[in-house]
Amino acid sequence: MHATVNIVSLTFNRQLRAARALIGWDQEQLARTSGIAVNTIRRMEAIEGDIRCNTTTLRKVQTALETAGIEFLNHGEPGVRLKKR
């Protein structure tokens, strides 16, 4: 039996902000939903370019956003979109 690996596709601070905007969440909502401190979310979004944080933290944030309907894209230029329903 193989363990499922959650591939981290969230890599850039702009991706994170765009994902929140698409679903109408503020930083506090993302923090509550992901179980991550709001100051960590602020720090992740504040640094331009690559997000710098613990991989576990990044996975929690990505999972919260994906559960809310976000799909992360990394085909050349990273992006986000709402999942097709």
Secondary structure, 3 states (H helix, E strand, C coil): CCCCCCCCCCCEHHHHHHHHHHHCCCHHHHHHHHCCCHHHHHHHHHCCCECCCCHHHHHHHHHHHHHCCEEEEECCCEEEEECCC
